[in-house]
């Protein structure tokens, strides 16, 4: 959704909302996020002096992938985030809008939404796999213990030496 900067009156809150609508291909490299369902996002924009604040609020319906079973899970992510921008071109301490005349809310929304995606998603009741035919699933501690007990194959001939 595009908002024009001239719609915002200094000192007055500009309220709007939009429905999330993103193609699933946008999230191909955003594991465990699979897709974002259409959800309503409330937006408040307030400009005071040289500071523009954009606030996003909403419950976003998403589809995530379980880290254990790789099944798709429906979930809700609550967003209540704000961004601040400087409208003073000489201010180098704060971020500036990408375009001074047009504000693309989708770009800014994604910048606050994506960091709220959990790193690991576990379906309720899902247990870690134990292994299968030809493989075992072990945790990091077990792996390090096995690695400590291994002998480097280049040094295996030393085991044949009989030292009295």
Residue frames relative to the residue before (quaternion, step in Angstrom):
aa qw qx qy qz dx dy dz
X 1.0000 0.0000 0.0000 0.0000 0.00 0.00 0.00
X 0.2573 -0.7689 0.5733 0.1176 3.54 -0.97 0.93
X 0.0642 -0.7463 0.6617 0.0334 3.55 -1.03 0.91
X 0.3333 -0.7323 0.5585 0.2015 3.54 -0.92 0.90
X 0.5572 -0.6491 0.4106 0.3156 3.53 -0.91 0.99
X 0.6509 0.5283 -0.3351 0.4300 3.62 1.03 -0.64
X 0.5446 0.5951 -0.4087 0.4268 3.64 1.26 -0.06
X 0.6525 0.5133 -0.3009 0.4694 3.57 1.22 -0.50
X 0.1993 -0.7696 0.6001 0.0886 3.56 -0.73 1.13
X 0.4991 -0.6800 0.4455 0.3000 3.56 -0.78 1.03
X 0.8143 0.2407 -0.2119 0.4838 3.54 -0.93 1.01
X 0.7065 0.3836 -0.2620 0.5339 3.61 1.25 -0.14
X 0.4521 -0.6900 0.4987 0.2660 3.55 -0.97 0.88
X 0.1986 -0.7501 0.6230 0.0990 3.54 -0.91 1.03
X 0.0912 -0.8160 0.5706 0.0139 3.57 -0.58 1.17
X 0.1238 0.7565 -0.6359 0.0889 3.51 -1.09 0.80
X 0.1640 -0.7641 0.6083 0.1386 3.56 -1.28 -0.02
X 0.0667 -0.7776 0.6222 0.0619 3.53 -1.28 0.35
X 0.4150 -0.6724 0.5560 0.2579 3.53 -1.31 0.35
X 0.4437 -0.6902 0.4979 0.2806 3.58 -0.79 0.98
X 0.0935 0.7742 -0.6171 0.1051 3.53 -0.91 0.96
X 0.1867 0.7929 -0.5478 0.1904 3.55 -0.06 1.32
X 0.4705 -0.6430 0.5271 0.2955 3.54 -1.14 0.70
X 0.5528 -0.6449 0.4182 0.3219 3.60 -0.95 0.89
X 0.5812 0.5976 -0.3786 0.4021 3.61 1.12 -0.53
X 0.5479 0.6163 -0.3882 0.4114 3.60 1.22 -0.38
X 0.7600 0.3855 -0.1859 0.4891 3.59 1.13 -0.68
X 0.2610 0.8038 -0.5028 0.1819 3.61 1.21 0.36
X 0.7870 0.2897 -0.1514 0.5232 3.61 0.91 -0.83
X 0.5556 0.6040 -0.3836 0.4235 3.60 1.20 0.45
X 0.0440 0.8377 -0.5421 0.0487 3.61 0.90 0.91
X 0.6235 -0.1523 -0.7668 0.0107 1.82 -1.89 1.59
X 0.4051 0.7210 -0.4760 0.2991 3.62 1.24 0.20
X 0.1846 -0.7860 0.5844 0.0814 3.57 -0.79 1.06
X 0.7840 -0.1857 0.1405 0.5754 3.58 0.86 -0.93
X 0.3193 -0.6982 0.6078 0.2028 3.51 -1.38 0.36
X 0.3024 -0.7537 0.5593 0.1663 3.56 -0.74 1.08
X 0.6280 -0.5263 0.3902 0.4200 3.59 -1.14 0.42
X 0.0996 0.7800 -0.6024 0.1370 3.55 -0.69 1.17
X 0.4621 -0.6856 0.4933 0.2702 3.55 -1.11 0.69
X 0.0952 -0.7730 0.6268 0.0230 3.55 -0.98 0.97
X 0.2661 -0.7482 0.5918 0.1383 3.57 -0.82 1.07
X 0.0969 -0.7989 0.5934 0.0163 3.57 -0.92 0.96
X 0.0447 -0.7598 0.6483 0.0199 3.54 -1.05 0.89
X 0.0729 -0.7889 0.6102 0.0086 3.54 -0.89 0.99
X 0.0114 0.7957 -0.6029 0.0573 3.56 -0.87 1.01
X 0.0998 -0.7811 0.6152 0.0393 3.54 -0.84 1.02
X 0.0389 0.7665 -0.6365 0.0760 3.53 -0.76 1.15
X 0.8119 -0.0447 -0.0530 0.5796 3.54 -0.63 1.22
X 0.7865 -0.2842 0.2233 0.5007 3.60 -0.67 -1.08
X 0.6061 0.5502 -0.3533 0.4529 3.60 1.21 0.30
X 0.1203 -0.7639 0.6326 0.0428 3.54 -0.89 1.06
X 0.1133 -0.7890 0.6031 0.0306 3.58 -0.75 1.10
X 0.0896 -0.7673 0.6345 0.0251 3.54 -0.92 1.03
X 0.0793 -0.8064 0.5860 -0.0003 3.58 -0.66 1.17
X 0.1505 -0.7764 0.6096 0.0548 3.55 -1.01 0.96
X 0.0343 0.7765 -0.6282 0.0353 3.58 -0.98 0.89
X 0.3929 0.7175 -0.5227 0.2401 3.54 -1.03 0.77
X 0.3589 -0.6680 0.6000 0.2550 3.51 -1.36 0.25
X 0.1541 -0.8312 0.5334 0.0295 3.53 -0.35 1.30
X 0.2957 -0.7444 0.5772 0.1591 3.57 -0.76 1.10
X 0.0165 0.8073 -0.5859 0.0681 3.55 -0.74 1.12
X 0.2918 -0.6828 0.6276 0.2342 3.51 -1.37 0.19
X 0.0795 -0.7998 0.5950 -0.0074 3.56 -0.73 1.17
X 0.3873 -0.7072 0.5403 0.2408 3.55 -1.26 0.39
X 0.4550 -0.6877 0.5000 0.2646 3.58 -0.84 1.05
X 0.4612 -0.6990 0.4799 0.2615 3.58 -0.90 0.94
X 0.6989 0.4647 -0.2751 0.4689 3.61 1.11 -0.58
X 0.8264 0.2548 -0.0991 0.4924 3.57 0.74 -1.06
X 0.3407 -0.7598 0.4687 0.2950 3.60 1.31 -0.33
X 0.3979 0.6929 -0.4918 0.3460 3.56 1.21 0.52
X 0.4900 -0.6404 0.5076 0.3034 3.55 -1.23 0.52
X 0.1025 -0.7966 0.5957 0.0010 3.57 -0.89 1.04
X 0.3322 -0.7078 0.5851 0.2151 3.58 -0.94 0.88
X 0.0567 0.7996 -0.5918 0.0847 3.55 -0.89 0.93
X 0.2920 -0.7207 0.5972 0.1968 3.56 -1.34 0.23
X 0.1286 -0.7744 0.6167 0.0581 3.55 -0.93 0.95
X 0.2865 -0.7661 0.5576 0.1416 3.55 -0.71 1.14
X 0.1110 -0.7919 0.6001 0.0211 3.54 -0.83 1.07
X 0.1682 0.7261 -0.6545 0.1271 3.54 -0.97 0.97
X 0.2817 0.7755 -0.4901 0.2811 3.54 0.40 1.31
X 0.1606 -0.7760 0.6029 0.0921 3.55 -1.24 0.52
X 0.1731 -0.7438 0.6366 0.1069 3.52 -1.24 0.61
X 0.1571 -0.7765 0.6023 0.0978 3.56 -1.10 0.69
X 0.0710 -0.7912 0.6075 -0.0016 3.52 -0.99 0.94
X 0.3697 -0.6884 0.5732 0.2465 3.52 -1.20 0.58
X 0.2504 -0.7579 0.5818 0.1560 3.55 -1.02 0.81
X 0.5345 0.5944 -0.4046 0.4442 3.56 1.34 0.10
X 0.3859 -0.7583 0.4695 0.2357 3.62 -0.49 1.10
X 0.6678 0.5010 -0.3064 0.4573 3.62 1.17 -0.42
X 0.5625 0.6016 -0.3849 0.4166 3.61 1.26 -0.18
X 0.1142 -0.8205 0.5594 0.0274 3.56 -0.49 1.21
X 0.5614 0.6298 -0.3764 0.3827 3.60 1.26 -0.05
X 0.7658 0.3022 -0.1652 0.5431 3.59 1.17 -0.49
X 0.5959 -0.5454 0.4508 0.3798 3.53 -1.32 0.33
X 0.2659 -0.7361 0.6009 0.1625 3.51 -1.28 0.53
X 0.5958 -0.5400 0.4470 0.3920 3.55 -1.25 0.39
X 0.5658 -0.5954 0.4454 0.3563 3.56 -1.14 0.66
X 0.7747 0.0648 -0.0031 0.6290 3.56 1.00 -0.89
X 0.4290 -0.7406 0.4588 0.2388 3.60 -0.67 1.07
X 0.7290 0.4404 -0.2521 0.4594 3.61 1.06 -0.62
X 0.7844 0.2199 -0.1027 0.5707 3.60 1.04 -0.77
X 0.1575 -0.7733 0.6096 0.0752 3.58 -0.93 0.92
X 0.1919 -0.7775 0.5924 0.0881 3.57 -0.50 1.23
X 0.2941 -0.8042 0.4916 0.1585 3.58 -0.16 1.27
X 0.5802 0.5934 -0.3832 0.4054 3.63 1.08 -0.59
X 0.6541 0.5142 -0.3191 0.4538 3.60 0.90 -0.88
X 0.7047 0.4511 -0.2690 0.4770 3.57 0.85 -0.94
X 0.6109 0.5432 -0.3538 0.4545 3.58 1.06 -0.68
X 0.6626 0.4993 -0.3155 0.4605 3.61 0.87 -0.87
X 0.6380 0.5366 -0.3393 0.4358 3.61 1.04 -0.66
X 0.7154 0.3797 -0.2638 0.5239 3.63 1.16 -0.41
X 0.6376 0.5509 -0.3232 0.4308 3.59 1.17 -0.53
X 0.6880 0.5264 -0.3055 0.3952 3.60 0.73 -1.02
X 0.6582 0.4909 -0.3471 0.4532 3.68 0.91 -0.62
X 0.6373 0.5317 -0.3326 0.4479 3.63 1.21 -0.26
X 0.4844 0.6348 -0.4503 0.3996 3.61 1.26 0.04
X 0.4363 -0.7000 0.4865 0.2880 3.62 -0.75 0.93
X 0.5427 -0.6363 0.4425 0.3235 3.58 -1.12 0.68
X 0.7894 0.1074 -0.0335 0.6034 3.56 0.95 -0.91
X 0.1204 -0.7780 0.6153 0.0412 3.51 -0.91 0.99
X 0.0800 -0.7947 0.6014 0.0175 3.55 -0.86 0.99
X 0.3969 -0.6971 0.5478 0.2374 3.52 -0.79 1.06
X 0.5238 -0.6399 0.4435 0.3455 3.59 -0.89 0.84
X 0.7961 0.2571 -0.2241 0.4998 3.55 -0.88 1.00
X 0.5449 0.6123 -0.4136 0.3964 3.61 1.21 -0.16
X 0.1857 -0.7774 0.5945 0.0884 3.55 -0.93 0.94
X 0.5747 -0.5800 0.4455 0.3673 3.53 -1.17 0.61
X 0.5134 -0.6450 0.4711 0.3137 3.56 -1.00 0.83
X 0.3687 -0.7359 0.5275 0.2105 3.59 -1.07 0.76
X 0.7003 -0.3877 0.2817 0.5291 3.57 1.08 -0.61
X 0.1952 -0.7642 0.6016 0.1266 3.49 -1.31 -0.17
X 0.7542 -0.3468 0.2739 0.4857 3.53 -1.25 -0.36
X 0.8491 0.1182 -0.1207 0.5005 3.56 -0.55 1.19
X 0.7843 0.2212 -0.1652 0.5555 3.59 1.19 0.10
X 0.1976 -0.7385 0.6320 0.1269 3.53 -1.32 0.48
X 0.2754 -0.7231 0.6053 0.1869 3.55 -1.14 0.64
X 0.0212 0.8017 -0.5938 0.0649 3.56 -0.65 1.16
X 0.4695 -0.6558 0.4993 0.3166 3.54 -1.20 0.43
X 0.7445 -0.4398 0.2761 0.4196 3.54 -1.30 0.18
X 0.6445 0.5246 -0.3304 0.4475 3.62 0.98 -0.79
X 0.6525 0.5046 -0.3130 0.4708 3.58 0.95 -0.85
X 0.6283 0.5406 -0.3329 0.4497 3.57 1.01 -0.80
X 0.6776 0.4868 -0.2967 0.4645 3.60 0.86 -0.93
X 0.6232 0.5305 -0.3382 0.4645 3.59 1.04 -0.72
X 0.6608 0.4978 -0.3039 0.4724 3.61 0.95 -0.84
X 0.6558 0.5175 -0.3110 0.4532 3.57 0.99 -0.82
X 0.6368 0.5250 -0.3338 0.4554 3.60 1.04 -0.69
X 0.7095 0.4602 -0.2570 0.4678 3.57 1.03 -0.75
X 0.5636 0.6038 -0.3893 0.4078 3.61 1.22 -0.17
X 0.2982 -0.7135 0.6038 0.1936 3.52 -1.20 0.62
X 0.5121 -0.6262 0.4874 0.3287 3.54 -1.00 0.80
X 0.4930 -0.6888 0.4350 0.3056 3.65 -0.69 0.99
X 0.6046 0.5600 -0.3636 0.4344 3.61 1.13 -0.50
X 0.7234 0.4042 -0.2354 0.5079 3.59 1.22 -0.47
X 0.3801 0.7657 -0.4624 0.2353 3.61 1.23 0.10
X 0.5953 0.5761 -0.3651 0.4247 3.64 1.09 -0.56
X 0.5798 0.5906 -0.3772 0.4155 3.60 1.13 -0.51
X 0.5953 0.5741 -0.3636 0.4288 3.59 1.17 -0.51
X 0.6327 0.5485 -0.3202 0.4431 3.60 1.23 -0.49
X 0.5744 0.5968 -0.3844 0.4076 3.60 1.18 -0.36
X 0.2318 -0.7660 0.5880 0.1177 3.54 -0.85 1.01
X 0.0570 -0.8045 0.5910 -0.0164 3.55 -0.41 1.26
X 0.2163 -0.7892 0.5663 0.0986 3.56 -0.82 1.10
